[in-house]
Amino acid sequence: MFESAEIGHSIDKETYEREVIELREALLEAQYELKRQARFPVIILINGIEGAGKGETVKLLNEWMDPRLIQVDSFLWPTDEELARPPQWRFWRRLPPKGRTAIFFGNWYSQMLHARVNGDIKSSRLDVAIDAAERFERMLCDEGALIFKFWFHLSKKQLKERLKTLEKDPQRSWQLSEIDWLQSEVYDKFVRYGERVLRRTSRDYAPWYIVEGADERYRSLTVGRTILEGLQAALDVKDRPRRQPHAAPLVASLDNRGLLDSLDLSLALSKDQYKTQLAREQARLATLIRDKRFRQHSLLAVFEGNDAAGKGGAIRRVTDALDPRQYHIVPIAAPTEEERAQPYLWRFWRHMPARRQFTIFDRSWYGRVLVERVEGFCPSADWLRAYSEINDFEEQLVEFGIVVVKFWLAIDKDTQYERFKERESIPFKRYKITEEDWRNRDKWDQYVDAVGDMVDRTSTEIAPWTLVEANDKRFARVKVLRTLNDALEAAFDKDK
């Protein structure tokens, strides 16, 4: 795979100086056009052999282009804040918005490669990491990102010659680091596993570019031209092609009976039952959150449901049991301009709880397969692929130790109407009812179908949905608390 990057490519000084002037001008022009169009972000991943010119090339790109529009990040050593969250969190929070460029050193490929070469993980775990990287990039590209993946290469002979030359030069010996010497010791393993990674992850939507790094001029022109040609091609395509969904993506219920129809919405608690059970479950939650076993976990609760189903009241009964410092509520509304410039999951990744924290989402990422689907805010291809993207997202959270609990609060249409009218008649509740609520009610059946599909495709063993019968608010509040407590206890039991 690396043979063509070991044959001694070179560019003479005269040719380089002649071509670099035109290249710089074209790169700047393309960069400003990217900013003007603001249709997609550019992500450049820097990987390869130590000493092959990675840092020098990125430094040169910053000289050739406008550095104000380029964000360079190195992910070598995770911070305490990053270690307290799922591994991909650190990358999600640094994704560039549309119209900008990010260059990532120490990215997801660097980490999996070094872990395998150092023996921290086995090949089976490397393959899992490769699959995760491929899904991540597929999602980013489906959301519009343009990804360049560069592998800077040196042959083993070239690497050793470089080390000897620098070691003997008192003016440049400072450039050598412990990592450079270590690279020479593990070169064969690094290249072997690197080839495995490149072979598995070079795709038409995010290909790898292998660059011989021995000659600085050849290396610089190759990287610059690759970025320029890819960027110009993407800018010239006004509507980037999307993957087409299956011709018959979802099968409607032939008997018009949906999942929500199976719920017994008559379930209720008396005032005395409610008072007793609420106090018991709140005390139980307060105890579990303070349990030392919770230090290895965090809790994430997702609240979805019909308008006026009582999500806010259920959330308040949960938080009443806790110190305000122990939880964080994230209300989700229409995305802001900043959020629209990113992949749709970005605004949710930002709020992932660290260990020992409890985050409550009042509405969530499921808006993609609910309101965005029903209202036509995104193409069908986008919400159809969202099911698998969400499952992958939640699997990452659970694997890290986050206890994910998802609630759908269900009421019938008559109960919703009564609550809407009540909100209109009571001054201090009037803010809760809007024209949009009435419009959503007109699409009741469409939302019923969307909820059924959502549960069918995202209620998994690791992150199941809990359907809450919410015609009776007292019953719903107690069920929510009990479900949270049961989920925490189940997670603690798995730790044994």
GIUR-V397567 format. One record per pair of residues at least 12 apart in sequence whose ideal C-beta (glycine too) atoms are under 10 Angstrom apart, sorted by the first residue. I is the first residue (numbers start at 1). J is the second residue. If there is no record, write none. Layout:
# GIUR-V397567
<<I	J> <I	J>>
This chain:
# GIUR-V397567
<<1	151> <1	153> <1	191> <1	194> <1	195> <1	196> <1	198> <1	199> <1	202> <1	208> <1	210> <2	48> <2	49> <2	151> <2	153> <2	154> <2	155> <2	191> <2	194> <2	195> <2	198> <2	210> <2	212> <3	155> <3	210> <4	153> <4	210> <4	212> <5	48> <5	49> <5	52> <5	151> <5	152> <5	153> <5	154> <5	155> <5	158> <5	210> <5	211> <5	212> <5	213> <5	214> <5	222> <6	153> <6	154> <6	155> <6	156> <6	157> <6	158> <6	210> <6	212> <6	214> <7	155> <7	212> <7	214> <8	155> <8	158> <8	212> <8	214> <8	215> <8	218> <9	211> <9	212> <9	213> <9	214> <9	215> <9	217> <9	218> <9	219> <9	222> <10	212> <10	214> <10	215> <10	216> <10	217> <10	218> <10	219> <11	215> <11	216> <11	217> <11	218> <11	219> <11	220> <11	221> <11	222> <12	215> <12	217> <12	218> <13	217> <15	217> <15	218> <15	221> <16	215> <16	216> <16	217> <16	218> <16	220> <16	221> <17	217> <19	217> <19	221> <19	224> <19	225> <20	60> <20	64> <20	217> <20	220> <20	221> <20	224> <22	228> <23	64> <23	220> <23	221> <23	224> <23	225> <23	227> <23	228> <24	60> <24	63> <24	64> <24	65> <24	224> <24	228> <25	64> <26	64> <26	224> <26	225> <26	228> <26	229> <26	231> <26	232> <27	61> <27	64> <27	65> <27	66> <27	224> <27	225> <27	227> <27	228> <27	231> <27	232> <28	64> <28	65> <28	66> <28	69> <29	228> <29	231> <29	232> <29	235> <30	42> <30	65> <30	227> <30	228> <30	229> <30	230> <30	231> <30	232> <30	234> <30	235> <31	64> <31	65> <31	66> <31	69> <31	70> <31	99> <31	100> <31	101> <31	227> <31	228> <31	231> <32	65> <32	66> <32	69> <32	99> <33	99> <33	231> <33	232> <33	235> <33	236> <34	69> <34	98> <34	99> <34	100> <34	101> <34	146> <34	231> <34	232> <34	234> <34	235> <35	66> <35	68> <35	69> <35	98> <35	99> <35	100> <35	101> <36	99> <36	235> <37	98> <37	99> <37	234> <37	235> <37	238> <38	97> <38	98> <38	99> <38	100> <38	341> <39	98> <39	99> <39	144> <39	146> <39	234> <39	235> <39	237> <39	238> <39	239> <39	240> <40	96> <40	97> <40	98> <40	99> <40	100> <40	140> <40	141> <40	143> <40	144> <40	145> <40	146> <40	231> <40	234> <40	235> <40	237> <40	240> <40	341> <41	71> <41	95> <41	96> <41	97> <41	98> <41	99> <41	100> <41	101> <41	102> <41	140> <41	143> <41	144> <41	145> <41	146> <41	147> <41	341> <41	342> <41	343> <42	69> <42	70> <42	96> <42	98> <42	99> <42	100> <42	101> <42	102> <42	103> <42	145> <42	146> <42	147> <42	148> <42	227> <42	230> <42	231> <42	234> <43	71> <43	91> <43	94> <43	95> <43	96> <43	100> <43	101> <43	102> <43	103> <43	104> <43	107> <43	137> <43	140> <43	141> <43	145> <43	146> <43	147> <43	148> <43	149> <43	206> <44	58> <44	61> <44	70> <44	72> <44	96> <44	101> <44	102> <44	103> <44	104> <44	105> <44	107> <44	146> <44	147> <44	148> <44	149> <44	150> <44	223> <44	226> <44	227> <44	230> <45	102> <45	103> <45	104> <45	105> <45	106> <45	107> <45	108> <45	109> <45	110> <45	133> <45	137> <45	147> <45	148> <45	149> <45	150> <45	151> <45	206> <45	208> <45	209> <46	58> <46	72> <46	74> <46	103> <46	104> <46	105> <46	106> <46	107> <46	109> <46	110> <46	148> <46	149> <46	150> <46	151> <46	152> <46	223> <47	104> <47	105> <47	106> <47	107> <47	108> <47	109> <47	110> <47	113> <47	149> <47	150> <47	151> <47	152> <47	153> <47	194> <47	197> <47	198> <47	208> <48	109> <48	110> <48	113> <48	150> <48	151> <48	152> <48	153> <48	154> <48	190> <48	191> <48	194> <48	198> <48	210> <48	211> <48	213> <49	151> <49	152> <49	153> <49	154> <49	155> <49	156> <49	158> <49	159> <49	162> <49	180> <49	183> <49	184> <49	187> <49	190> <49	191> <49	194> <49	213> <50	152> <50	154> <50	159> <50	162> <50	163> <50	176> <50	177> <50	179> <50	180> <50	181> <50	182> <50	183> <50	184> <50	187> <50	190> <51	152> <51	154> <51	158> <51	159> <51	162> <51	163> <51	166> <51	175> <51	176> <51	177> <51	179> <51	180> <51	183> <51	184> <51	213> <51	214> <52	150> <52	151> <52	152> <52	153> <52	154> <52	158> <52	159> <52	162> <52	183> <52	211> <52	212> <52	213> <52	214> <52	219> <53	152> <53	153> <53	154> <53	162> <53	211> <53	212> <53	213> <53	214> <53	215> <53	216> <53	218> <53	219> <53	220> <53	223> <54	103> <54	105> <54	150> <54	151> <54	152> <54	211> <54	213> <54	219> <54	223> <55	72> <55	74> <55	105> <55	152> <55	175> <56	152> <56	213> <56	216> <56	219> <56	220> <57	103> <57	150> <57	152> <57	211> <57	213> <57	216> <57	219> <57	220> <57	222> <57	223> <57	224> <58	70> <58	72> <58	74> <58	103> <58	105> <58	150> <58	223> <59	72> <60	216> <60	219> <60	220> <60	223> <60	224> <61	101> <61	103> <61	220> <61	223> <61	224> <61	227> <62	103> <64	220> <64	224> <64	227> <64	228> <65	101> <65	224> <65	227> <66	101> <68	100> <69	96> <69	99> <69	100> <69	101> <70	96> <70	100> <70	101> <70	102> <70	103> <71	94> <71	95> <71	96> <71	97> <71	100> <71	101> <71	102> <71	103> <71	104> <72	101> <72	102> <72	103> <72	104> <72	105> <73	90> <73	91> <73	93> <73	94> <73	95> <73	96> <73	102> <73	103> <73	104> <73	105> <73	106> <73	107> <74	103> <74	104> <74	105> <74	106> <74	107> <74	110> <75	87> <75	90> <75	91> <75	94> <75	104> <75	105> <75	106> <75	107> <75	108> <75	110> <75	111> <76	105> <76	106> <76	110> <76	111> <76	114> <76	179> <77	106> <78	90> <78	106> <78	111> <80	354> <81	93> <81	354> <82	354> <83	354> <83	355> <84	298> <84	352> <84	353> <84	354> <84	355> <84	356> <84	357> <84	400> <85	298> <85	349> <85	352> <85	353> <85	354> <85	355> <85	357> <85	397> <85	400> <85	402> <86	298> <86	349> <86	352> <86	393> <86	395> <86	396> <86	397> <86	398> <86	399> <86	400> <86	401> <86	402> <87	108> <87	111> <87	112> <87	129> <87	132> <87	396> <87	399> <87	400> <88	108> <88	132> <88	133> <88	136> <88	345> <88	349> <88	352> <88	392> <88	393> <88	396> <88	397> <88	400> <89	349> <89	350> <89	352> <89	354> <89	396> <89	397> <89	400> <90	106> <90	107> <90	108> <90	349> <91	104> <91	107> <91	108> <91	111> <91	136> <91	140> <91	349> <92	136> <92	140> <92	342> <92	343> <92	345> <92	346> <92	347> <92	348> <92	349> <92	350> <92	352> <92	393> <93	346> <93	349> <93	350> <93	352> <95	140> <95	143> <95	145> <95	341> <95	342> <95	343> <95	346> <95	349> <96	145> <96	341> <96	342> <97	337> <97	338> <97	339> <97	340> <97	341> <97	342> <97	346> <98	143> <98	144> <98	145> <98	340> <98	341> <98	342> <99	341> <100	341> <101	146> <101	148> <101	227> <101	231> <102	145> <103	148> <103	150> <104	149> <107	133> <107	149> <108	129> <108	130> <108	132> <108	133> <108	136> <108	137> <108	201> <109	129> <109	130> <109	133> <109	149> <109	151> <109	194> <109	197> <109	198> <109	201> <109	208> <111	129> <111	133> <112	125> <112	126> <112	127> <112	128> <112	129> <112	130> <112	132> <112	133> <112	193> <112	197> <113	126> <113	129> <113	189> <113	190> <113	193> <113	194> <113	196> <113	197> <114	179> <114	182> <114	186> <114	190> <114	193> <115	129> <115	193> <116	129> <116	189> <116	190> <116	192> <116	193> <116	194> <116	196> <116	197> <117	182> <117	183> <117	186> <117	187> <117	188> <117	189> <117	190> <117	191> <117	192> <117	193> <117	194> <118	182> <118	186> <118	189> <119	189> <123	193> <123	196> <126	193> <126	196> <126	197> <126	200> <127	196> <127	197> <127	200> <128	399> <129	197> <130	196> <130	197> <130	198> <130	199> <130	200> <130	201> <131	200> <131	201> <131	392> <132	392> <132	395> <132	396> <132	399> <133	149> <133	197> <133	200> <133	201> <133	206> <134	200> <134	201> <134	202> <134	203> <134	206> <135	388> <135	389> <135	392> <135	393> <135	396> <136	206> <136	389> <136	392> <136	393> <136	396> <137	149> <137	201> <137	203> <137	205> <137	206> <138	203> <138	205> <138	206> <138	243> <138	385> <138	388> <138	389> <138	392> <139	343> <139	344> <139	345> <139	385> <139	386> <139	388> <139	389> <139	392> <139	393> <140	205> <140	206> <140	343> <140	345> <141	203> <141	204> <141	205> <141	206> <141	240> <141	243> <141	343> <142	205> <142	240> <142	242> <142	243> <142	343> <142	381> <142	382> <142	385> <142	386> <142	389> <143	342> <143	343> <143	344> <143	345> <143	346> <143	382> <143	385> <143	389> <144	234> <144	240> <144	242> <144	342> <144	343> <145	205> <145	206> <145	234> <145	342> <145	343> <146	205> <146	206> <146	227> <146	230> <146	231> <146	233> <146	234> <146	235> <146	240> <147	203> <147	205> <147	206> <147	207> <147	230> <148	206> <148	207> <148	208> <148	209> <148	223> <148	226> <148	227> <148	230> <148	231> <149	197> <149	198> <149	201> <149	202> <149	203> <149	206> <149	207> <149	208> <149	209> <149	210> <150	208> <150	209> <150	210> <150	211> <150	213> <150	219> <150	222> <150	223> <150	226> <150	227> <151	194> <151	195> <151	197> <151	198> <151	202> <151	208> <151	209> <151	210> <151	211> <151	213> <152	209> <152	210> <152	211> <152	212> <152	213> <152	219> <152	222> <152	223> <153	191> <153	194> <153	210> <153	211> <153	212> <153	213> <153	214> <153	219> <154	183> <154	187> <154	191> <154	212> <154	213> <154	214> <155	187> <155	191> <155	212> <155	214> <156	184> <156	187> <156	188> <156	191> <157	214> <158	212> <158	213> <158	214> <158	215> <159	180> <159	183> <159	184> <159	187> <159	213> <159	214> <160	184> <160	187> <161	214> <162	175> <162	176> <162	180> <162	184> <162	213> <162	214> <163	176> <163	180> <163	181> <163	183> <163	184> <166	180> <167	180> <167	181> <194	208> <194	210> <198	210> <205	243> <207	226> <207	230> <209	222> <209	223> <209	226> <209	227> <209	230> <210	222> <211	223> <211	226> <242	379> <242	380> <242	381> <242	382> <242	385> <243	381> <243	382> <243	384> <243	385> <244	379> <244	380> <244	381> <244	384> <245	379> <245	380> <245	381> <245	382> <245	383> <245	384> <245	385> <246	381> <246	384> <249	380> <249	381> <249	383> <249	384> <249	453> <250	380> <250	384> <250	449> <250	450> <250	452> <250	453> <250	456> <250	457> <251	453> <252	449> <252	452> <252	453> <253	448> <253	449> <253	452> <256	445> <256	448> <257	452> <258	445> <258	448> <258	449> <258	451> <258	452> <258	453> <258	455> <259	408> <259	410> <259	448> <259	449> <259	451> <259	452> <259	453> <259	454> <259	455> <259	456> <259	459> <259	465> <259	467> <260	306> <260	408> <260	410> <260	411> <260	412> <260	447> <260	448> <260	449> <260	451> <260	452> <260	455> <260	467> <260	469> <261	410> <261	412> <261	448> <261	452> <262	467> <263	408> <263	410> <263	411> <263	412> <263	467> <263	468> <263	469> <263	470> <263	471> <264	469> <264	471> <265	410> <265	411> <265	412> <265	414> <265	415> <265	469> <265	470> <265	471> <265	472> <265	475> <266	412> <266	469> <266	471> <266	472> <266	475> <267	468> <267	469> <267	470> <267	471> <267	472> <267	475> <267	476> <267	479> <268	469> <268	471> <268	472> <268	473> <268	474> <268	475> <268	476> <269	472> <269	473> <269	474> <269	475> <269	476> <269	477> <269	478> <269	479> <270	472> <270	474> <271	474> <273	474> <273	475> <273	478> <274	472> <274	473> <274	474> <274	475> <274	477> <274	478> <275	474> <276	478> <277	474> <277	475> <277	477> <277	478> <277	479> <277	481> <277	482> <278	317> <278	320> <278	321> <278	474> <278	477> <278	478> <278	481> <278	482> <279	321> <280	478> <280	481> <280	482> <280	485> <281	317> <281	318> <281	321> <281	477> <281	478> <281	479> <281	480> <281	481> <281	482> <281	483> <281	484> <281	485> <281	486> <282	317> <282	318> <282	319> <282	320> <282	321> <282	322> <282	477> <282	478> <282	481> <282	485> <283	321> <283	481> <283	485> <284	321> <284	481> <284	482> <284	484> <284	485> <284	486> <284	488> <284	489> <285	299> <285	317> <285	318> <285	319> <285	320> <285	321> <285	322> <285	358> <285	481> <285	482> <285	484> <285	485> <285	488> <286	320> <286	321> <286	322> <286	323> <286	326> <287	321> <287	485> <287	488> <288	321> <288	484> <288	485> <288	486> <288	487> <288	488> <288	489> <288	491> <288	492> <289	321> <289	322> <289	323> <289	326> <289	327> <289	356> <289	357> <289	358> <289	484> <289	485> <289	488> <290	322> <290	323> <290	326> <290	356> <291	488> <291	489> <291	492> <292	356> <292	492> <293	488> <293	489> <293	491> <293	492> <293	493> <293	495> <293	496> <294	326> <294	355> <294	356> <294	357> <294	358> <294	401> <294	403> <294	488> <294	491> <294	492> <295	355> <295	356> <295	401> <296	355> <296	356> <296	401> <296	491> <296	492> <296	495> <297	353> <297	355> <297	356> <297	357> <297	358> <297	400> <297	401> <297	402> <297	403> <297	488> <297	491> <297	492> <297	495> <298	352> <298	353> <298	354> <298	355> <298	356> <298	357> <298	358> <298	359> <298	397> <298	400> <298	401> <298	402> <298	403> <298	404> <299	326> <299	327> <299	353> <299	356> <299	357> <299	358> <299	359> <299	360> <299	402> <299	403> <299	404> <299	405> <299	484> <299	487> <299	488> <299	491> <300	330> <300	348> <300	351> <300	352> <300	353> <300	357> <300	358> <300	359> <300	360> <300	361> <300	364> <300	394> <300	397> <300	398> <300	402> <300	403> <300	404> <300	405> <300	406> <300	463> <301	314> <301	315> <301	318> <301	327> <301	329> <301	358> <301	359> <301	360> <301	361> <301	362> <301	364> <301	403> <301	404> <301	405> <301	406> <301	407> <301	480> <301	483> <301	484> <301	487> <302	330> <302	332> <302	348> <302	359> <302	360> <302	361> <302	362> <302	363> <302	364> <302	365> <302	366> <302	394> <302	404> <302	405> <302	406> <302	407> <302	408> <302	463> <302	465> <302	466> <303	315> <303	318> <303	329> <303	332> <303	360> <303	361> <303	362> <303	363> <303	364> <303	405> <303	406> <303	407> <303	408> <303	409> <303	468> <303	480> <304	332> <304	361> <304	362> <304	363> <304	364> <304	365> <304	366> <304	367> <304	370> <304	406> <304	407> <304	408> <304	409> <304	410> <304	451> <304	454> <304	465> <305	363> <305	407> <305	408> <305	409> <305	410> <305	411> <305	451> <305	467> <305	468> <305	470> <305	476> <306	408> <306	409> <306	410> <306	411> <306	412> <306	413> <306	415> <306	416> <306	419> <306	440> <306	441> <306	444> <306	447> <306	448> <306	451> <306	470> <307	411> <307	416> <307	419> <307	420> <307	432> <307	433> <307	434> <307	436> <307	437> <307	438> <307	440> <307	441> <307	444> <307	447> <308	409> <308	411> <308	415> <308	416> <308	417> <308	418> <308	419> <308	420> <308	422> <308	423> <308	432> <308	433> <308	437> <308	441> <308	470> <309	407> <309	408> <309	409> <309	410> <309	411> <309	415> <309	416> <309	419> <309	468> <309	470> <309	471> <309	473> <309	476> <310	409> <310	411> <310	415> <310	419> <310	468> <310	470> <310	471> <310	472> <310	473> <310	474> <310	476> <310	477> <310	480> <311	360> <311	362> <311	363> <311	407> <311	408> <311	409> <311	468> <311	470> <311	476> <311	480> <312	329> <312	331> <312	362> <312	432> <313	409> <313	470> <313	473> <313	474> <313	476> <313	477> <313	480> <314	360> <314	362> <314	407> <314	409> <314	468> <314	470> <314	473> <314	476> <314	477> <314	478> <314	479> <314	480> <314	481> <315	327> <315	329> <315	331> <315	360> <315	361> <315	362> <315	407> <315	477> <315	480> <316	329> <316	477> <317	473> <317	474> <317	476> <317	477> <317	478> <317	480> <317	481> <318	358> <318	360> <318	477> <318	480> <318	481> <318	484> <319	358> <319	360> <320	477> <320	481> <321	481> <321	484> <321	485> <322	358> <325	357> <326	356> <326	357> <326	358> <327	353> <327	357> <327	358> <327	359> <327	360> <328	351> <328	353> <328	357> <328	358> <328	359> <328	360> <328	361> <329	351> <329	358> <329	359> <329	360> <329	361> <329	362> <330	347> <330	348> <330	350> <330	351> <330	353> <330	359> <330	360> <330	361> <330	362> <330	363> <330	364> <331	360> <331	361> <331	362> <331	363> <332	347> <332	348> <332	351> <332	361> <332	362> <332	363> <332	364> <332	365> <332	366> <332	367> <333	362> <333	363> <333	367> <334	367> <334	371> <334	377> <335	347> <335	367> <335	377> <343	389> <344	365> <344	367> <344	368> <344	372> <344	378> <344	382> <344	383> <344	386> <344	389> <344	390> <345	365> <345	368> <345	386> <345	389> <345	390> <345	392> <345	393> <347	365> <348	361> <348	364> <348	365> <348	367> <348	390> <348	393> <349	365> <349	393> <349	396> <349	397> <352	393> <352	396> <352	397> <352	400> <352	402> <353	397> <353	402> <353	403> <354	402> <355	400> <355	401> <355	402> <357	402> <358	403> <358	484> <358	488> <359	402> <360	405> <360	484> <361	406> <364	390> <364	406> <365	386> <365	389> <365	390> <365	393> <365	394> <365	458> <366	386> <366	390> <366	406> <366	408> <366	450> <366	451> <366	454> <366	455> <366	458> <366	465> <367	383> <367	386> <368	382> <368	383> <368	385> <368	386> <368	387> <368	389> <368	390> <368	454> <369	382> <369	383> <369	384> <369	386> <369	387> <369	390> <369	450> <369	451> <369	453> <369	454> <369	457> <369	458> <370	383> <370	408> <370	446> <370	447> <370	450> <370	451> <370	453> <370	454> <371	436> <371	440> <371	443> <371	447> <371	450> <372	386> <372	450> <373	386> <373	446> <373	447> <373	449> <373	450> <373	453> <373	454> <374	440> <374	443> <374	445> <374	446> <374	447> <374	449> <374	450> <374	451> <375	436> <375	439> <375	440> <375	443> <375	446> <383	450> <383	453> <383	454> <384	453> <384	457> <386	454> <386	457> <386	458> <387	453> <387	454> <387	456> <387	457> <387	458> <388	457> <388	458> <390	454> <390	457> <390	458> <390	460> <390	463> <391	457> <391	458> <391	459> <391	460> <391	462> <391	463> <393	458> <393	463> <394	406> <394	458> <394	460> <394	462> <394	463> <395	460> <395	462> <395	463> <397	462> <397	463> <398	460> <398	461> <398	462> <398	463> <398	491> <399	462> <401	491> <401	494> <401	495> <402	463> <402	491> <403	463> <403	484> <403	487> <403	488> <403	489> <403	490> <403	491> <403	492> <404	460> <404	462> <404	463> <404	464> <404	487> <404	491> <405	463> <405	464> <405	465> <405	466> <405	480> <405	483> <405	484> <405	485> <405	486> <405	487> <405	488> <406	454> <406	455> <406	458> <406	459> <406	460> <406	463> <406	464> <406	465> <406	466> <406	467> <406	483> <406	487> <407	465> <407	466> <407	467> <407	468> <407	470> <407	476> <407	479> <407	480> <407	483> <407	484> <408	451> <408	454> <408	455> <408	459> <408	465> <408	466> <408	467> <408	468> <408	470> <409	466> <409	467> <409	468> <409	469> <409	470> <409	471> <409	473> <409	476> <409	477> <409	479> <409	480> <410	448> <410	451> <410	467> <410	468> <410	469> <410	470> <410	471> <410	476> <411	468> <411	469> <411	470> <411	471> <411	472> <411	473> <411	476> <412	444> <412	469> <412	470> <412	471> <413	441> <413	444> <413	445> <413	448> <414	471> <415	470> <415	471> <415	472> <416	437> <416	440> <416	441> <416	444> <416	471> <417	438> <417	441> <418	471> <419	432> <419	433> <419	437> <419	471> <419	473> <420	432> <420	433> <420	437> <420	438> <420	441> <421	433> <423	437> <451	465> <451	467> <455	467> <464	483> <464	487> <466	479> <466	480> <466	482> <466	483> <466	484> <466	486> <466	487> <467	479> <468	480> <468	483>>
